[in-house]
Amino acid sequence: MTDLSKYRNIGIFAHVDAGKTTTTERILKLTGRIHKLGEVHDGAATTDFMDQEAERGITIQSAATTCFWDDHRLNIIDTPGHVDFTVEVYRSLKVLDGGVGVFCGSGGVEPQSETNWRYANDSEVARLIFVNKLDRMGADFYRVVGQVKKVLAANPLVMTLPIGIEDDFVGVVDVLEQKAYVWDDSGLPENYEVQDIPEDMKELADKYRTDLIETAVEQDDDLMMSYMEGEEPTIEQLKACIRKGTRDLAFFPTYCGSAFKNKGIQLVLNAVNDYLPAPTEVDAQDLTDPETGEATGEVATVSAEEPLRALAFKIMDDRFGALTFTRIYSGVLNKGDTILNSFTGKTERVGRMVEMHANERTEIDRAQAGDIVALVGLKNVQTGHTLCDPKHPCTLEPMIFPDPVISIAVAPKDKSSTEKMGIAIGKMVAEDPSFVVETDEDSGETILKGMGELHLDIKVDILKRTYGVELEVGQPQVAYRETITTPVEDSYTHKKQTGGSGQFGKIDYRITPGEQNTGFEFSSTVVGGNVPKEFFPAIEKGFAGMMEEGPLAGFPVLDVAIELYDGAYHAVDSSAVAFELAARGAFRQSMPKAGPQILEPVMKVDVYSPEDHVGDVIGDLNRRRGMIKDQEPSSTGVRVKADVPLAEMFGYIGHLRTMTSGRGQFSMEFSHYAPCPQNVAEEVIEKEKERRAAKNK
C-alpha cells in the first residue's frame, strides 16, 4: 500500500495566456518527467497534444500527467483557460484536492480567472497562487496581489517577493525562510544560488514576514498566545499553521516567478507538498440518492480499506479506444475486476488500466484511493457516472453542466461522410458534456450546440481533420426562448364522442408569468374533487409537453406558472389521456392571449482595450444594444464590462481587433435571458417562419 499523505491531486488553472501550460511544462522538466522542454509558441508543449491546440497556442482539453517531487506523487491536470471550455476546468476541479491559480504579472486578475476562481470556491478546493510572467513589460507583483484581494475577495498570503522586475527580474525572496533565490542567465531551472536578502529589500522582507506570522498563528490559539507574549514560532510550527489555513481556505499562499525563464518554480513545487492537502485531508465526497439526487448523509471516505467508489470525470477517445479518466475516492481497483456503474445499473469489466502522461500511457495492474487513472474500453460510462463495488452500490454527487447558447446546422457533403459523422459525433458528445447534438425532425439537419463560436469552430475542425468528415456548415443560430407578460384566467373543455366510451375533461386554470429562471411550474388548488387527483400528473404532462413550442415562433417557453383551480370530469368518459389533451388544447387557446414575447440570451462580456481606443469600443458595444456595467482602468489599458445580446456578438473578435489595432481581447459567458425589443422580435419571428416554411417545402 502506498502512503496517501504523499499524494497531491492538483490542477493548474487560469485565464487564457497567463502561462498555465508553460508552468506545467516546467514542472514536468524539474521533476524529470520530460528531458526536453516544449514551448507553447512553437506548438510543442507536452500537454497540448491536439493539432488544434498546437496551431492556436491554446489548451482545449484538460490533460493529466503524473510526476514525483521530493518523495511526493503529484497528479497534475493542465486545464484550458478559454471561456468556451470552462466545462473542462469545472470537471477537473471536481476531482482535485488542490489547485494552483496562475495569474499574469502584467494582465493581473482577468475575466476567466474570476470564473475559474468561482468554480474552485464552489468546489471548495484549496489553492496556491502563482504570479507568473514577472519578466514581462508592465509586470507588477504587488498590483496583482491587490487585485486578488479586490476582485476575487480572497486573502493572498505573500510567501515570496520578486527581486528586480521586467528585464531585471533575477529571482525571489523566500519570506518564511528569509533567503534569496537568485538564478543565473543560463535559463536552466536548476542553476540558482541561495543568498542573503539584498540590502535594499531587507525592510520589505521583514514587514511581509511579520504579516505572514500574524496571519498564520491565527490558526492555532496556543501559538497565538505565546507569539503575543513575544515568543516567535518555529518554521515547522508556521508551516503547520499555513497548511491548516490553506486547507480551510482562510488564505492562499502566493508565489511569484517566470515559468518561461525558469525562475521560481521549485518554491511552488515545495509549497504543493508543504501546504496543499493530501486526498485524506479534504472533506469526503457526499453520496447521493440515485432517485432524488439528495445527499444521503454518507460520504466516500478516502481509504484503501473501504469498498470501491470512483467517479468517471472525463471520457477521451483515441486510437486505442475510449479512455475513461477516473478519480478513485475509496477502495482498490485491480485489472480484471468487475465494477458496477450505478447510473446504468450495469456491470463492466476492467480490461486495462493506464497511468496517463498527456497522450502517452503506462499500463498498471492496480490503483487505489487517491489515484487518478484512465480505464480502457469501458462501454456505457459517461462523464459524472459513479463506478463502485457491485456488492456496495452507491452514487457520488454528479456534475451539473451549463446549457449551450449557440447552435449551427451542419450537413455531410456525401454519403460516406454521413456514416462517419454519426460515429464521430457519438464519440465527441461522450467526451464533452457541454456539446449537444440534435437532429431537426422536419429538415433532417444535424444541429450542433455549444458554449460559443470558438467551441463550435473547434468541433467542426475536429470532425473534418480527426474523423475526415466533409461538412457544409450553416450560419450560427441563437437559442431564443419565449415567455408571457400578462396573467390569463381561462377554461377549456375537451369533449369527443364516438361509438362506445368517449373522452371528456374540463379544466379551469390561471396562467401567470413566473419568476425569472424558474422554467415551468405547475400547481393545483382544486377542492372538492371536481378534478380527481389521479389526473393531475396527466394535466401537468400535457402543459409541460407544449412548453417546447411557444405561440409566437415555436421557440421553447420559459418562466410560466400554471395553476389548476377547478374543472369537471365524467365518471365514464374521463381518462388521463382526455385530461392531457385538454391541457394541450388549453395551452393553444390561452398562450396567445397572455402577451407572449421573445426572450434572447444576454452575455456577460468583458472587453480589454488599450486606453486610446476605449471610446470606440464603448460606442460599438452601445450600437450592439449593450448595457455598459463597469469600466476598470489598469496599467496597460481599460477593462469594460457589459451585458450584450448574443445575437449582436457574432464575429465580434474581428471588429474588436480592427478597432484596437489588434491589441483588444474579450471573453464572454452566458448571463441570463431578457426580453427582445419589439423591432428585433418581429424580425426574429419573421425569419423563423420563413425558415420553417422553407423546410416544409
Secondary structure by P-SEA (a helix, b strand, c coil): ccccccccbbbbbbcccccaaaaaaaaaaaaccccbbbbcccccccccccaaaaaaccccbbbbbbbcccccccbbbbbbcccccaaaaaaaaaaccbbbbbbbccccccaaaaaaaaaaaaacccbbbbbcccccccccaaaaaaaaacccccccccccccccccccccccccccccbbbbbcccccccbbbbbcccccaaaaaaaaaaaaaaaaacccaaaaaaaaacccccaaaaaaaaaaaaaaccbbbbbbbbcccccaaaaaaaaaacccccccccccbbbbcccccccccccccccccccbbbbbcccccccccbbbbcccccccccccbbbbcccccbbbbbcbbbbbcccbbbbbccccccbbbbbcccccccccccccccccccccbbbbbbbbcbbbbbbbccaaaaaaaaaaaaaaaaacccbbbbbcccccbbbbbcccaaaaaaaaaaaacccbbbbbbcccccbbbbbbcbbbbbbbbbbbbcccbbbbbbbbbbbbbccccccbbbbbbcccccccccaaaaaaaaaaaaccccccccccccbbbbbbcccccccccccaaaaaaaaaaaaaacccccbbbbbbbbbbbbbbbcccaaaaaaaaaaaabbbbccccccccbbbbbbbbbcccccaaaaaaaaaacccccccccccccccccaaaaaaaaaaaaaaaaaaac
